Amino acid sequence: SNICTAQVLLAVMAGMYAVYHGPQDLKAIAQEIHDKASALAKVLAEVGFTLQHENFFDTIRVVNTEAEKHYQAARAKDLTVLMVDETTLGISVDESTTWDLLAELAGAFGARAPRPEDASDRLRNHRTSSYLEHPVFNSYHSETAMLRYLKKLADFDYALDRGMIPLGSCTMKLNSVTEMEAVTWPEFANLHPFAPAEDTQGYIELITELSSWLSDITGYEAVSLQPNAGSQGELAGMMAIRGYHRSRGDFQRDVCLIPSSAHGTNGASAVLAGFQVVVVGCDSDGNVDVLDLKQKIAEHQETLAALMITYPSTHGVYEEAVVEICDLVHAAGGQVYIDGANTNAVVGYAKFGEFGGDVSHLNLHKTFCIPHGGGGPGVGPVVAREHLREFLPGHQMAQVELPNYGPVSAAPFGSPSILPISWAYIQMMGNQGLMDATAVAVLSANYVAKKLADAFPLLYTGKHGLVAHEAIIDIRPLQASAGIANDDVAKRLIDYGFHAPTMSFPVAGTLMIEPTESEPLEELDRFIDAMLAIRAEAQKVQDGHWPAEDNPLVNAPHTAGQLTSEWEHPYSREAAVFPVAGQAKSKYWPPVRRLDGAFGDRNLVCSCPPIESFIKN
């Protein structure tokens, strides 16, 4: 997936666990786990139980036994083991498993309490090479040291607690404390995804209620919360379309039409689901070219499987002909996948399932407030019409009945521990609140667009010169007249105390701005003032006041280290780092200067082709 839901946050948490404990403590923890697992294995063997494996680390399997009997005995002690089948049980031990708990568990099998002296080496392999030698894993082993290290890293970043992050197509909105509080409750946080149904009734109630709300919001009848990312939701949706066609014997239907205005991952998801991608062009206003669509449908009349369309489009406009587009695809025997990446501009005013969609994904980490800074975690539910219900993701370990179709993630409901965030958001907002959020998001984008229009031309607009929830401003004319590129504007925004908008997506040489409904008018005005000031600085370059190769824009961002070094620029230190009056009181200092983007571009190895690469010449 892309950075929105790459699960980087979970990797960071695991990495920080290793930083805090270091190689020695990690080995000690592992040794303790293995000692407890081997001790439990010994006492079980003493009373006649057979283990499936002679060698193991933390997990044992008891075979050829009355699984149900011993499972229920453990449950009577508030302990849950894995019942693999009617004769096999699985037991796992970790660092939170105490010797007292092991005694309770052994008692459920009629065995004595394990003791440390019962431990033995049951490992097959033993590592002798060194590991985690980097100083970062050998420096921060107290809570004080770890806290300071994490704070230092956080200070390097620009986050929503500093100001607006206007990343187009990302919907970086408020993640309120109230919504997120329940995530810290052990009743949610500590529940295993395969826990028995009787232990998960509260969770199932929350999942059922959230699913019903998402169904109502989107106009679809079926919902699966299993996908862990928007891209995974795309894949699940396209697999559902594939399954539907195959169930009808239409194995030849393998062509997926994708407009050039579609969300970035659509092409990859379609190919991964087994489809051939055919690109549909867009008109000068950013809408799908209906004439080109008709031509492509005619060319692939017998093999058309689906159309993937984003609404509103990644061009930042509402597709005016979306109903006609859906009707054309349906008439040709295809299904319509509506990408829900931009649902924040739709909630309360339109429903995908009612204007022609057969299946969509949503981004709970965008529209419905789950945080996705740092790369996740995310949730990308797939929602569909009734005829596709049986083809949504299933799971053999689900606590409720799910479709008998292949899973797309390891757990029945993906990342259920963060679902309370979206549940709380919808519950607190209510119908009117959700509509107000949509209206303010669209209003804010148009406010910024109109205020910047004289300085930065809008690339695409809909009727009456308006946009949806995000605006694409064209920097290419400025680059032609003053030599100032979108990278220069984006990096200079850092000096003004802002995270940059999305650069060169979906169109090279542009900036895509999405303020969301969370930003107050004061913050929007601060951003507008910064952009207009940057345009004035570019004008100085254009007029020859500053050289094209040495000015505050091409040198941005400016670090604190530059202030103490020799200064030979034609502009002052103050203009470089404090372009706004009073900024010195709350300055965000970038930790590094601009990287060599040209070198990176020339040496980049990218495995994800752009949508245009699917066009057949």
C-alpha positions in Angstrom: 0.0 0.0 0.0 1.0 3.6 0.0 2.1 5.6 3.1 -1.4 6.1 4.4 -1.7 2.5 5.5 1.7 0.9 5.1 1.5 -0.3 8.8 4.7 1.6 9.5 3.4 2.7 12.9 3.2 -0.9 14.0 6.7 -1.5 12.7 7.9 1.6 14.6 6.3 0.2 17.8 8.1 -3.1 17.3 11.3 -1.3 16.6 11.0 0.8 19.7 10.5 -2.4 21.7 13.8 -3.6 20.5 15.4 -0.2 21.2 14.2 -0.2 24.8 15.2 -3.7 25.6 18.3 -4.1 23.5 19.9 -7.4 22.4 20.7 -8.7 25.9 17.2 -8.1 27.4 15.6 -9.4 24.2 17.6 -12.6 24.6 16.7 -12.8 28.3 13.0 -12.4 27.5 13.2 -15.1 24.8 15.0 -17.4 27.2 12.3 -16.9 29.8 9.6 -17.7 27.3 11.3 -20.8 26.1 11.9 -22.0 29.7 8.3 -21.7 30.6 7.1 -23.4 27.4 9.6 -26.3 27.9 8.7 -26.6 31.6 5.0 -26.8 30.7 5.8 -29.5 28.0 7.6 -31.6 30.6 4.8 -31.7 33.2 2.2 -32.5 30.5 4.4 -35.3 29.3 4.7 -36.6 32.8 0.9 -37.3 32.9 0.8 -39.0 29.5 0.2 -36.2 27.0 1.9 -36.4 23.5 3.4 -33.4 21.9 3.4 -33.0 18.1 6.9 -31.6 18.0 10.1 -32.5 19.9 11.6 -29.0 19.2 9.8 -25.7 19.7 10.3 -22.2 21.0 7.1 -20.8 22.6 4.3 -22.9 21.2 3.4 -26.6 21.8 0.7 -28.7 20.3 -0.9 -31.5 22.3 -2.1 -34.3 20.0 -4.2 -37.5 20.3 -6.2 -36.2 23.2 -9.7 -35.2 24.1 -9.4 -31.7 22.9 -12.9 -30.5 23.9 -12.6 -31.9 27.5 -9.3 -30.1 28.2 -10.3 -27.0 26.4 -13.4 -26.6 28.6 -11.3 -27.4 31.7 -9.0 -24.5 30.8 -11.9 -22.3 30.1 -13.3 -23.0 33.6 -10.1 -21.4 34.9 -10.5 -18.3 32.6 -7.8 -19.6 30.3 -8.2 -20.1 26.5 -6.1 -22.4 24.4 -6.4 -23.1 20.7 -8.6 -26.0 19.8 -7.1 -27.0 16.5 -9.4 -30.0 16.0 -11.2 -32.6 18.1 -7.9 -34.3 19.1 -5.4 -31.4 19.0 -4.8 -28.3 21.2 -2.3 -25.5 20.8 -0.7 -23.6 23.7 1.5 -20.5 23.4 3.6 -18.8 26.1 4.9 -15.3 26.1 6.7 -12.9 28.5 3.4 -11.9 30.2 2.7 -15.6 31.1 3.5 -16.0 34.8 4.5 -19.2 36.6 1.3 -19.0 38.6 -0.7 -18.9 35.4 1.2 -21.9 34.1 0.3 -23.7 37.2 -3.4 -23.0 36.6 -3.1 -24.2 33.0 -1.3 -27.4 33.9 -4.0 -28.1 36.5 -6.6 -28.1 33.8 -4.7 -31.0 32.3 -4.3 -32.8 35.6 -0.6 -32.0 35.8 1.5 -30.5 38.6 2.7 -26.9 38.5 5.7 -26.3 36.3 8.8 -25.0 38.0 11.9 -23.1 36.6 14.0 -26.2 37.2 11.7 -28.1 34.8 13.0 -26.1 31.9 15.2 -27.6 29.2 16.6 -26.7 25.8 14.1 -27.8 23.2 15.3 -25.5 20.5 16.4 -26.9 17.1 18.7 -24.0 16.2 20.9 -21.7 18.3 22.0 -18.3 17.1 25.7 -17.6 17.7 26.1 -14.5 15.5 25.7 -11.0 17.0 22.6 -8.9 16.3 21.2 -5.4 17.0 24.8 -3.9 17.1 23.7 -0.4 16.1 24.2 2.1 18.9 20.5 2.9 19.0 19.7 -0.6 20.3 22.4 -0.3 23.0 21.7 3.2 24.5 18.2 3.8 25.8 17.4 1.2 28.4 15.7 3.3 31.1 12.3 4.9 30.9 13.8 8.4 31.2 16.3 7.8 28.4 13.7 6.2 26.2 11.2 9.0 26.7 13.8 11.6 25.8 14.8 9.7 22.7 11.2 9.4 21.5 10.6 13.1 22.2 13.7 14.0 20.1 12.4 11.9 17.2 9.0 13.5 17.5 10.5 17.0 17.5 12.0 16.2 14.1 8.5 15.7 12.6 5.9 18.1 11.6 2.6 16.7 12.8 -1.0 17.9 13.3 -0.2 19.1 16.8 1.9 21.8 15.1 -0.4 22.9 12.3 -2.3 22.0 9.2 -1.1 19.1 7.0 -2.8 20.0 3.7 -1.9 16.7 1.9 -4.4 16.2 -1.0 -5.9 12.8 -1.2 -4.9 12.0 2.4 -7.6 13.7 4.5 -5.4 14.6 7.4 -8.2 15.5 9.8 -8.6 15.7 13.6 -8.3 12.4 15.5 -10.0 13.5 18.7 -8.9 12.2 22.1 -12.5 11.2 22.9 -12.7 9.0 19.9 -9.3 7.4 20.6 -9.7 6.8 24.3 -11.4 3.4 24.1 -8.4 2.1 22.1 -6.4 2.1 25.3 -9.0 0.1 27.3 -7.7 -3.5 27.8 -11.2 -4.9 27.0 -10.5 -3.8 23.4 -6.7 -3.6 23.2 -6.0 -7.1 24.7 -8.6 -9.2 22.9 -7.2 -11.8 20.6 -8.7 -11.7 17.1 -9.4 -15.4 17.3 -11.0 -15.2 20.8 -14.2 -17.4 21.2 -17.5 -15.9 20.3 -18.7 -15.8 23.9 -15.8 -13.6 24.8 -16.3 -11.1 22.0 -19.9 -10.1 22.3 -19.2 -6.4 23.0 -16.8 -6.3 20.0 -19.3 -8.1 17.7 -22.0 -5.6 18.8 -19.7 -2.7 17.9 -18.7 -4.3 14.6 -22.3 -4.9 13.7 -23.4 -1.4 14.6 -20.5 0.2 12.8 -21.2 -2.0 9.7 -24.8 -0.9 9.7 -23.9 2.7 9.8 -21.4 2.4 7.0 -24.1 0.5 5.0 -26.5 3.4 5.6 -23.9 6.1 4.7 -22.9 4.4 1.4 -26.2 2.9 0.2 -24.7 -0.6 0.1 -26.2 -3.7 1.7 -23.1 -5.7 2.5 -20.0 -4.7 4.5 -16.7 -6.3 5.4 -14.3 -4.7 7.9 -11.5 -7.2 7.1 -9.3 -5.1 4.8 -6.4 -3.4 6.6 -5.9 -0.7 4.0 -7.7 1.1 1.2 -5.6 -0.8 -1.3 -6.6 -4.0 0.4 -10.2 -2.9 0.2 -9.7 -2.3 -3.5 -8.4 -5.8 -3.9 -11.2 -7.3 -2.0 -13.8 -5.4 -4.1 -12.2 -6.4 -7.3 -11.9 -10.0 -6.2 -15.7 -9.9 -5.4 -16.3 -8.7 -9.0 -14.1 -11.5 -10.3 -15.9 -14.0 -8.2 -19.3 -12.7 -9.4 -18.4 -13.0 -13.1 -17.0 -16.5 -12.6 -20.0 -17.7 -10.7 -22.1 -16.8 -13.9 -19.7 -18.5 -16.2 -18.3 -15.3 -17.6 -14.7 -16.3 -17.4 -13.8 -14.1 -20.5 -14.7 -10.9 -18.6 -11.2 -9.8 -17.5 -11.0 -6.1 -18.7 -11.0 -3.3 -16.2 -11.5 0.2 -17.4 -9.7 2.8 -15.2 -9.9 6.6 -15.9 -6.6 8.5 -15.7 -8.2 10.5 -12.8 -8.5 7.4 -10.7 -6.9 6.9 -7.3 -3.2 5.9 -7.5 -3.5 2.2 -6.4 -6.4 1.3 -8.7 -4.3 -0.1 -11.5 -2.2 -2.3 -9.2 -5.3 -3.7 -7.4 -7.0 -4.6 -10.7 -3.9 -6.4 -12.0 -3.4 -8.2 -8.7 -7.0 -9.4 -8.9 -6.3 -10.8 -12.4 -7.7 -8.1 -14.7 -6.3 -6.4 -17.7 -6.3 -2.6 -17.3 -7.5 -0.3 -20.1 -7.1 3.4 -19.4 -9.9 5.9 -20.1 -9.0 9.5 -20.8 -10.3 12.7 -19.2 -11.4 16.0 -20.6 -9.9 19.4 -20.0 -12.0 19.9 -16.9 -10.7 16.7 -15.3 -13.9 14.7 -15.8 -14.0 11.2 -17.4 -14.2 11.6 -21.2 -17.5 9.9 -21.8 -16.9 9.6 -25.6 -13.6 7.8 -24.9 -15.4 5.6 -22.3 -18.0 4.6 -24.9 -15.3 3.8 -27.4 -13.4 1.6 -24.9 -16.7 -0.2 -23.9 -17.4 -0.9 -27.5 -13.9 -2.3 -28.1 -14.3 -4.6 -25.1 -18.0 -5.3 -25.1 -17.7 -9.1 -24.5 -14.7 -9.0 -22.1 -15.6 -6.0 -20.0 -15.6 -6.9 -16.3 -15.5 -3.6 -14.4 -14.9 0.1 -14.3 -12.9 1.6 -11.4 -13.8 5.2 -10.9 -13.0 7.6 -8.0 -15.7 9.9 -6.7 -15.0 12.7 -6.4 -12.1 12.1 -8.7 -8.4 12.5 -7.8 -8.6 15.7 -9.9 -10.6 17.2 -7.1 -13.9 17.5 -9.0 -17.2 15.8 -8.8 -17.7 13.6 -11.9 -20.8 15.3 -13.5 -21.7 12.3 -15.6 -21.1 9.6 -13.0 -24.7 8.2 -13.2 -24.4 8.0 -17.0 -21.0 6.4 -16.7 -22.3 3.7 -14.3 -25.3 3.0 -16.6 -23.0 2.6 -19.6 -20.9 0.0 -17.8 -23.9 -1.9 -16.5 -25.5 -2.0 -19.9 -22.3 -3.7 -21.2 -22.4 -6.4 -18.5 -19.7 -4.8 -16.3 -19.7 -4.0 -12.6 -18.8 -0.5 -11.2 -16.2 -0.1 -8.5 -16.3 3.4 -6.9 -13.1 4.2 -5.1 -14.0 5.7 -1.7 -10.7 7.4 -1.0 -12.5 10.8 -1.2 -15.6 9.9 0.7 -15.0 12.9 3.0 -16.6 15.0 0.2 -19.7 12.8 -0.1 -20.9 11.7 3.4 -24.5 12.8 4.0 -25.1 14.1 0.4 -24.7 11.1 -1.9 -24.5 7.4 -1.6 -22.3 5.3 -3.9 -24.7 2.4 -3.9 -27.6 4.6 -5.0 -26.1 6.3 -8.0 -24.6 3.2 -9.7 -21.9 1.6 -7.6 -21.7 -2.1 -7.1 -18.8 -2.1 -4.7 -16.5 0.4 -3.0 -13.9 0.6 -0.3 -13.8 3.3 2.4 -10.9 4.7 4.3 -11.7 4.7 8.1 -8.2 6.2 8.5 -9.3 9.2 6.4 -13.0 10.0 6.4 -13.8 8.3 9.7 -10.9 9.6 11.8 -8.5 6.7 12.5 -5.0 8.2 12.6 -2.7 7.4 9.7 0.3 9.5 10.5 3.5 7.5 10.4 1.9 5.0 8.0 -1.0 3.4 9.7 -2.6 1.3 11.0 -5.6 1.7 8.7 -8.9 0.1 7.9 -10.3 -0.1 4.4 -13.7 -1.7 4.6 -15.2 -3.0 1.4 -19.0 -2.3 1.0 -21.1 -3.8 -1.8 -24.5 -4.4 -3.2 -26.4 -7.6 -2.2 -25.5 -9.6 -5.3 -21.8 -9.3 -4.3 -22.2 -10.2 -0.6 -21.2 -13.8 -1.0 -17.9 -12.8 -2.6 -16.7 -10.5 0.2 -13.8 -11.7 2.4 -14.5 -14.6 4.7 -12.4 -16.2 7.5 -12.5 -19.6 9.1 -11.8 -18.2 12.6 -14.5 -15.6 12.5 -16.8 -15.4 15.6 -19.8 -14.8 13.4 -20.8 -16.2 10.0 -18.9 -14.6 7.1 -19.0 -15.3 3.4 -17.2 -18.5 2.3 -14.8 -16.6 0.2 -11.0 -16.1 0.5 -9.7 -13.7 3.2 -7.5 -10.7 2.4 -6.0 -10.3 5.9 -4.9 -12.5 8.7 -7.8 -11.7 11.1 -11.5 -11.9 10.5 -12.1 -8.2 11.1 -8.7 -6.8 10.1 -7.5 -4.4 12.8 -10.5 -4.5 15.2 -8.8 -2.8 18.1 -9.0 0.6 16.3 -12.6 0.3 15.1 -13.9 2.0 18.3 -12.4 5.2 16.9 -14.7 5.3 13.9 -17.6 4.0 15.9 -17.2 6.9 18.4 -16.8 9.5 15.5 -20.0 8.5 13.9 -21.8 8.2 17.2 -20.8 11.6 18.4 -21.3 13.4 15.0 -24.7 12.0 14.2 -26.4 12.6 10.9 -26.3 16.3 10.9 -22.8 16.4 12.2 -21.5 14.2 9.4 -23.3 16.4 6.8 -21.8 19.5 8.4 -18.3 17.9 8.3 -18.7 17.2 4.6 -20.0 20.8 3.9 -17.1 22.4 5.8 -14.5 20.2 4.1 -15.7 21.3 0.7 -16.2 24.9 1.8 -12.7 25.1 3.2 -11.2 23.7 -0.1 -13.0 26.2 -2.2 -12.1 29.0 0.2 -8.4 28.3 -0.2 -8.8 27.8 -3.9 -10.5 31.1 -4.5 -8.1 33.0 -2.2 -5.1 31.6 -4.2 -6.7 31.7 -7.7 -5.0 35.0 -8.7 -1.6 33.8 -7.6 -1.8 30.1 -8.5 -4.2 29.0 -11.3 -6.5 26.0 -10.5 -5.8 23.1 -12.8 -9.4 21.6 -12.6 -12.7 22.9 -11.5 -16.3 21.8 -11.9 -19.4 23.9 -12.5 -19.1 27.6 -11.5 -15.4 27.2 -11.0 -15.7 25.2 -7.8 -13.8 22.1 -6.6 -14.7 19.3 -4.3 -12.8 18.7 -1.1 -9.3 19.4 -2.5 -7.8 21.8 -5.0 -5.0 21.3 -7.5 -3.0 24.4 -8.1 -0.7 24.6 -11.2 2.9 25.6 -10.5 4.1 25.0 -14.1 3.4 28.6 -15.3 5.5 29.9 -12.3 8.3 27.5 -13.2 8.2 28.7 -16.8 8.3 32.4 -15.9 10.5 32.4 -12.7 12.2 29.1 -12.6 10.4 28.2 -9.3 9.1 24.6 -9.3 6.5 23.0 -7.1 9.3 21.5 -5.0 10.6 25.0 -4.2 7.1 26.1 -3.1 6.6 23.0 -1.1 10.0 23.3 0.7 9.6 27.0 1.3 6.3 26.2 3.1 8.3 24.4 5.7 10.1 27.7 6.5 6.7 29.3 7.0 5.7 26.5 9.4 3.6 24.2 7.2 3.7 20.7 5.9 3.7 20.7 2.2 0.6 19.7 0.1 0.8 16.7 -2.1 3.4 17.3 -4.9 3.0 16.2 -8.5 0.1 13.9 -7.9 -2.0 13.2 -9.9 -0.4 15.7 -12.3 3.3 16.6 -12.4 4.2 20.2 -11.5 1.2 20.7 -9.3 0.3 20.9 -5.7 -2.9 19.3 -4.3 -4.3 20.9 -1.2 -6.9 19.3 1.1 -7.5 21.3 4.2 -10.3 19.1 5.7 -13.1 20.3 7.9 -10.9 20.2 11.0 -8.9 23.4 10.3 -10.2 26.7 11.7 -10.5 29.7 9.6 -7.4 31.2 11.2 -5.3 28.3 10.1 -6.6 28.5 6.6 -5.8 32.2 6.4 -2.3 31.5 7.8 -1.8 29.0 5.0 -3.2 31.4 2.4 -0.9 34.2 3.6 2.1 31.9 3.4 1.3 30.9 -0.1 0.8 34.5 -1.3 4.0 35.5 0.4 5.8 32.7 -1.4 4.3 33.9 -4.7 5.6 37.4 -3.9 9.1 36.0 -3.3 8.9 34.2 -6.6 8.1 37.5 -8.2 11.3 38.9 -6.8 13.2 36.1 -8.6 11.3 36.8 -11.8 12.1 40.5 -11.5 15.8 39.8 -11.0 15.9 41.0 -7.4 17.2 37.6 -6.3 19.2 35.3 -8.6 17.4 32.2 -9.9 20.1 29.9 -8.4 20.3 31.6 -5.0 17.0 32.7 -3.3 14.9 31.7 -0.3 12.8 29.3 -2.4 15.4 27.2 -4.2 17.5 27.0 -0.9 14.5 26.1 1.3 14.1 24.7 3.8 16.6 26.5 6.0 17.9 24.8 9.2 19.2 26.3 12.5 22.7 25.1 11.6 22.7 27.5 8.6 22.3 30.5 10.9 25.6 29.9 12.6 27.5 29.2 9.4 29.0 31.7 7.0 26.2 33.6 5.2 26.7 34.7 1.6 23.2 34.7 0.3 21.5 37.8 -1.2 18.7 37.6 1.4 18.9 38.0 5.1 19.0 35.2 7.7 15.7 36.6 9.1 14.1 36.3 5.7 15.3 32.8 5.4 14.1 31.4 8.7 11.5 33.9 10.1 9.5 35.0 7.0 6.5 35.6 9.2 6.4 38.3 12.0 6.5 36.7 15.4 7.4 33.3 14.1 10.5 33.0 16.3 8.2 32.3 19.3 7.0 29.0 17.9 9.3 28.1 15.1 9.4 24.6 13.6 13.0 23.9 12.7 13.5 21.3 9.9 16.3 18.9 11.0 17.9 18.6 7.5 18.1 20.7 4.4 16.6 19.6 1.1 17.7 16.3 -0.2 19.1 15.9 -3.7 15.8 15.1 -5.4 17.3 14.8 -8.9 19.8 12.2 -7.7 17.0 10.3 -6.0 14.8 10.4 -9.0 17.6 9.2 -11.3 18.5 6.3 -8.9 15.1 5.3 -7.8 13.9 1.7 -8.3 10.1 1.8 -8.4 8.0 -1.3 -8.9 4.7 0.5 -9.1 4.0 1.7 -12.7 1.9 4.9 -13.2 -1.6 4.5 -14.6 -0.5 5.8 -18.0 1.8 2.8 -18.4 -1.3 0.6 -19.0 -2.2 2.5 -22.2 -1.8 0.2 -25.2 -0.3 2.0 -28.2 
